[in-house]
Amino acid sequence: MSFWVLIYRFAWLVVITSCVVAVICVFLPKTHNYQTLQKRKDGLEQGNALMESRDRQLQQNQKRFRSDPAFVERVAREQGMAMPGETIFRFPVTNLPPRRATP
């Protein structure tokens, strides 16, 4: 092969290598950005699923408040409310040692 053919092939090799490096330099930050956005999207979708679940639970409770008087009474009692004329007794919780079984 002649000297000029080698230089010509080497020049094409340099041009092709430069193009490949340029393409990598252009798209590498884009792939990193894509991965970051994908992780953020996954996190937001999980949060959205939790919010939808909570929303369904609240809607179900809302329906029960409208139609189930026993549910309304139970929730009210859990909040410390009482019916007129009732007295609420509250006992302090103490940590007593467990009782031993008697034989």
C-alpha positions, 0 to 999 in steps of 0.5 A: 500500500502506498503512503497516501492510502494509509493516511486516507484510511487513518483520516477516515478512522479519526473522523469515524472515531470523532463522530462516535465520541461526539454522539456519546458525549451528546447522549450520555447526559441525556440518558442520566437525565432520563434515569433520574426522571424515571426514578422520580416518576416511579416515586411519584407513582408510588405516592399517587397509589398511596394517595388513591388508596387513602382516598378510597378509604376516606370515601368508604368511611364517608359512605359509612358515616352517612348510612351506619349509625353504629359506625358513627357511634363507635368513632365518636366513642373512640374520640372520647364523646359520650351520649347525654347522661353517660359518665366516662371513667378513665383509669390510669394505665400502670405497668404491673408485673405479670401475675404468676399462675397459681398451681 
